[in-house]
Amino acid sequence: MSAGDTGAPFSATGAPFALTNAPFSASSAPFPSGRTRPAPVSNDFTFKELIDLISHALLVIRAKWYLGLLGALLLAGPAGYFLFSRPMVYTAQTALLAQSTLDKVIGTSEGGGSEQLRENNLRNHLSMMTSRKFRARLADAFTDAEKKLIAAPYNAVPDAEFFQDFFENSIAIERERGREYYTISVSHQVSGTSILVADRVATEYLNYVQQEYKEANLRGFAILEKQADSIRTDIAKVESERLDFRKKNGIISRSDNQGILTERLKRLDGSLTEIRVKRRGLETLTKQAQADRAKSKFPWDNSYLAGFANNETLRQELDRQIAQRAVLASRYGPNHPKMRDIDSQIEAINSSIQRNFDVAVRDLEAQLDVASQNEALLRKEFDDSFESSIEIEKLASNYEILSAGVDSKKITLNELEKKIGEASISSKLPADFMQIVDPAYLTKHRIPKKALYGVVIFFLAMGAFVGSPLLASALDERVTGTADVEKVLGLGLVGGIPKLKQRVEDRAHVVRNKLDLVTSEAFIAIVGHLEVNSALRYPRVLLVTSTLPGEGKSLIASNLASTFRQLGKKTILVDLDLRRPVQHVLHGVSQEKGFVSWAKSGFPANERLLEPDGSLGVRKLVDGTDLISAGGAESQPSQFLVSDSTEALISRLRSSYDVVIIDTPPAGVFQDALMLARFATERILVTRESVAPVVQVKQVIDEFAKSELRFQGVVLNGFIPRNANKKLAYGYKAAAQGYSYGRQEKGRPATTAASPKLPANAVAPKQPAATPKG
């Protein structure tokens, strides 16, 4: 096949990738974009997304199960030891009922207060049972032998501090809400001792409450009697003071005094309001008249001035005289007797009008003065009446206070006399308002404690087993096969290479030597993806780089070269990783000649440059692929890579080969790959699982995109198929299980994608290998 032939082995006829995408591909976006087409964004969390999230979590757990196992052992182990090493604890229970049988006969409790008071009393019982005072009394109720029996299992000294802690931690008292029923639970390592303590708590509390109740009744009875005598004396004294105050100040009643004063103030307030409105009207009218008088000699726009006295008549007369003068002026001169006569009349009318205006303004001012004086008099009378009403109100209030004090003391006396009667009855009754319902007995749990401990430990272990891998995955910022690589990196997935099991020296020749059918299929899938999704035809220059060292880019480049060669393409592999070249090691060739030695010799270009004996030392590999080795390592190769001779070399290789594959240094460490990317028609980024951080890989992708040198996709290297996401795993499993069409004949190997049917114009490899067993 010639270098310029554009015939593709993956055309519609005989192409193994014509009908389906490569099994390791997840994107069908064309290369010019370099990115997958973003899916429509939705704010709703769909059921499918939930399933995907769960599937991803299960995948992470399966991939990092060892971390889950370690977490489960570290968490459940100590928890199990702590729970199962605890000594057996027995719980005894007894019950108290806070209800007296005498209440039903006499009824003193029901008439003593509301439901809230009853609830408060029941809560008080609970507080008293848990008080330090009662606990100290309870500790004194045990004999020395019983105290030693209680403290023995704990290897403690039976002192007051021990019993306070024991009662607080080992005794639980609960009351059923809305009922008078109390349950007392006592926990102890000896069953008999727990029963002993539970019974003693119940009996001692009954004795304690009965004693407190009787003493409180007697003290309360004496206090109530003393208070009642004091209140009776106070009532008599206040009654006498109230009568003397009424006689001295002439207080009839508060309501009558308030009625008289209110009526008087109401009349004064009405008159004051009326005169105030009149005064404000006159004030406004006077100010307007004064302003109009000062502004105009004839303020006819002011209605008050225009209508005052006979101003309207004078105005009409003035208008008539002015009109008559206008008629005479057309006949006579200004000094004519008739003209002088009518001018005198006009002047006299004007004088009368001006005099009326002045009188009107003075009249308004006089009315305003009268209104102001009347308002002041009414205001003084109102204020005096209001002060009088306040004084009378004070006297009435003092009288009411005296009356209220008498009434309040009478009510208090009635309540005290009622309580004295109840206390007298209660003090004479037996204090049996609480009784023991059940003597202490041992409780049995529905579920054995050891079974509960086992369930707790199981859930702790499961939580650690699930949570540890998920936490580790969340903290792991590197590219992994469990995640959706396309979504994470924002770049289409060209293919994936599973973790190779061959020897290190054989991994670069998996395709050439057909060492693994599934891995060979993966490399063919990458080539198929490039063929199907690229608009470019041959010849093509493919640049292979990675983010960090050790991601397998050189291995990928070597196997891709063998793949293209098996598909009939004249291929050359150029090792331009001049900082750390490895292709000569992978293929076992000498470093004597290569790119660096050629560059250092001045970039000589001649007709035999690409011959084996040329300056570049082009070598023919076993499968027919040509190789240009690095020819030595160089710490600063930029001077060679930016040379026009390098660009000319790539152009010459394009004219001589169908496929030129360039192996470059890691793009995340050095800029060499970015310099060489401008010579390539296509670029792929190799990333190994759990090596490069996602942020650094994205940075490399963005740097190439900014230079308009976008990657055609990413190749995930070294993923573990059983731990990979479904986009990677499905294709791998299909190839691994020997998926093919038709029925395999006996004695004949199945046709696989490792030996595709070549088109008629393809050049077959010089040393075709036998078809591997399916």
HELIX and SHEET records of a PDB file:
HELIX    1   1 PHE A   47  ALA A   63  1                                  17    
HELIX    2   2 TRP A   65  PHE A   84  1                                  20    
HELIX    3   3 THR A  101  ILE A  106  1                                   6    
HELIX    4   4 GLU A  110  GLY A  112  5                                   3    
HELIX    5   5 GLU A  115  MET A  129  1                                  15    
HELIX    6   6 ARG A  132  ASP A  140  1                                   9    
HELIX    7   7 ASP A  144  ALA A  151  1                                   8    
HELIX    8   8 ALA A  152  TYR A  154  5                                   3    
HELIX    9   9 ALA A  160  SER A  170  1                                  11    
HELIX   10  10 SER A  191  ASN A  249  1                                  59    
HELIX   11  11 ARG A  254  LYS A  295  1                                  42    
HELIX   12  12 SER A  303  GLY A  307  1                                   5    
HELIX   13  13 ASN A  311  ALA A  329  1                                  19    
HELIX   14  14 PRO A  337  SER A  427  1                                  91    
HELIX   15  15 LYS A  449  LEU A  475  1                                  27    
HELIX   16  16 VAL A  485  LEU A  489  1                                   5    
HELIX   17  17 VAL A  504  HIS A  509  5                                   6    
HELIX   18  18 LEU A  517  ASN A  533  1                                  17    
HELIX   19  19 LYS A  553  GLN A  566  1                                  14    
HELIX   20  20 GLN A  583  HIS A  587  1                                   5    
HELIX   21  21 PHE A  595  LYS A  600  1                                   6    
HELIX   22  22 SER A  638  LEU A  641  1                                   4    
HELIX   23  23 ASP A  644  SER A  656  1                                  13    
HELIX   24  24 ASP A  672  ALA A  677  1                                   6    
HELIX   25  25 VAL A  694  LYS A  706  1                                  13    
HELIX   26  26 PRO A  721  ASN A  723  5                                   3    
HELIX   27  27 LYS A  726  ALA A  736  1                                  11    
SHEET    1   A 4 ILE A 171  ARG A 175  0                                        
SHEET    2   A 4 TYR A 181  HIS A 188 -1                                        
SHEET    3   A 4 TYR A  90  LEU A  97 -1                                        
SHEET    4   A 4 GLN A 435  LEU A 442 -1                                        
SHEET    1   B 8 LEU A 493  PRO A 498  0                                        
SHEET    2   B 8 GLY A 713  PHE A 719  1                                        
SHEET    3   B 8 GLU A 682  ARG A 688  1                                        
SHEET    4   B 8 ARG A 540  SER A 546  1                                        
SHEET    5   B 8 VAL A 659  ASP A 663  1                                        
SHEET    6   B 8 THR A 571  ASP A 575  1                                        
SHEET    7   B 8 ASP A 626  ILE A 628  1                                        
SHEET    8   B 8 ARG A 619  LYS A 620 -1                                        
END                                                                             
